[in-house]
Amino acid sequence: MENELPPENLKSLWQSQSVEPIQMSLEEIRKKAERFQKRIRNRNLREYAASVVVFAAFSYYMWRWPDLRLACGLILAGTAYVVYQLHTKGAAKNVPASLALDPWLQFHRRELERQRDLLGDVWKWYLLPFVPGLLVFIATLLLRLPADKWIRMLPFILFCAAVFYGIWKLNQRGANKLQRQIDELNSMNP
């Protein structure tokens, strides 16, 4: 048809359209910020509870199987590092009691950016600290098995790889979601 624009023109036409700024009241921003901080606190509580389980399990393994002490010690050290990073870099901030719209927006934007950056770097502070302990754990278990039985470890290795990949993807999705919220705040004209 003659009146149809080529796809590249449609894209440029769509991108060049003016966008009306989103308007939110101070109360809406305050509620969003409070809900966000509550989600962060709940996330951190879940992580702290999981770390208690890891500490209990790997402390038991350390005591029960002396040849796994190094691996368990490294995993415990990795867990302690993750808890420290989560506490220092990922803790929820207290929402200020009374602010004008601009400071509320700035506070909420900073918090979204801080959590986005934390999730975006999940490999560095959350997954990587477990790698040395996990590798020593796997190597120790492999040394227990005859070489012709090493294939038995493949499901465990694949499971660990899948868990690491899943954690990374979930955190990347979370970082992208936070970026969309930041973009929404940036499009506002307070």
N, C-alpha and C positions, 0 to 999 in steps of 0.2 A: 504494500500500500504506500501511496505517496506521502501521506501525512505522518507516518511513523518516523520517529527519530532513531538513529542507530544507537545501540546499547551504551556506547561511550558517551554520547550526548545526554542520554537519560541520567547517567551517573553524575555528570558535571552539572546538569540542571538541578538534580536533587541536592547535591552538595552546596550549590550556590544559593539555595533558598534561605531566606532569613528565618531565624528561629526566635520565637518569643521567649524571653527569660522566664524561668519557673519562679513563681513567687511562693515563699513559705513564711509563715508567721514565726515569731520568736518562740512561741509555745511549741510549734511543730518541730523546730530545730532542737529545742531543749529536750523534748520527748525522744526524738531520734537519738540524740547524744546519750541520754540515760539508758535507753534500750540497748544501744551499742555497747556501752560500758558494762551493762549487766551480762550481755552475751560473752564478753571477754572474760569477766570474772568466772562465769560458769565453765567456759572452755578451760581456763587455767585450773579450776578445781578438778575437772575431769583428768587433766594431765597430771596434776599432783597425786591424785588417787591412783592413776596407772603407774606412776613412778614408785609408789609405796608397794604395789604388787610386784613390780620388777625387782625392787630392793629385796623383798622377802624371798621371792623365788630364786634369784641368783645368789643370795646369801646362803640359802639352803643348798643349792648346787655346789657352792664353794666348799661347804662343810662336808657334803655327802660324797663328792667326787674330787679328791685332791688334785688329780691331773687336769682338772678344769679350772683350777684356781686363777691362773693368769687370765684366761678368757673371761671368767666371771668378774674378776677384779676390773678388767677393762670395760666391761659392759656396765658395771656399777659406776665407774668413773664417768663414762659417757652419759649415764642417766643423771648423775649429779651435775654435770656440765649443762645438760638440757634444762634441768630444773632451775639452775642459776640463771641461764639466759632468758628463760621464760619469765622468771621473777623480775629480772632487771630491765629487760627490753620489752616484754610483752604484758606487763601488769596493767590492769585497768587504772585509769586516772580518776580521781574524784571530780565529778562534774561541778563546776562553780555554782554557787547558790544563786547569784543574781548577776546577770550580764546583759548588756545591750546586744542587739542583733549581730553587729559586726564581730565583737569578741566571741560570741557563741559560735558563729560560723567558723571563725579562725580556730577555736578550740576543737570543734568537731572535725574540721578538715585535717588539722594536725594529727589528731588521734587516728583518723582513717588512714592517713599517709603512713603513720608509724606502724600500724598493724599490717598494712599492705606490704611495706618493706620487710617486715618480719616474716610474713608468709612467703614472700618472693625469695627470701634467702633460706628457706627451710632446709636445703641441702647442707648449708654450712653449719648451722647451729643445732639442727635437730637430727638429721640422718647421718651425716659424716661422723659424729662422735661415737656412733655405735659400730661403725665399720671395723675398726681394729679388733674389738672384742669378738665380733661376729666371725671375722676371718680366723682368729685364733681358736674360737670355739669349733668351727667347721674343721680346721686343720687337725685339732686334737681328736675329734671324732673320726676323721679319716685315718689317722694313725692307729686307731684302735682296730680298724677293719683291715682284712687282707685286701691287697690291691684289686683283686678280681671282684670284690664286693663294694667298691666305691660308688658304683651306680646307685646303691641304696640311698646315698645322700642327695641324689639329684632332686627328688621331690622337695626336700627341706630347703635346698639352695634356691630352687625355683620359687618356692613359697616366700622365702625371705626377699628375693628380688621383686616379686609381685607386690608384697607389702610396701617395700620402699617406693616402688613406682606409684602405687595407689596413694600413698601419703603425699608424694610430690605432686601428683595430679590434683588431688583435692585441695592442697594448699595453693597451687597455681590458680585453680578456679576461684578460690576464696580471694586471692589477691586481685584477680580480674574483676570480681564483683565489687570489691572495695574501690577499685579504680573507677568503675562506673558511678559509684556514689560520690566520689571526689569530683568527677566530671559534672555531675548534677549540681553539686554545690558551687562549682566554678561558674556554671552557666547562670547562676542567680545574680540578680542585681539588688543587693541589699540597700 
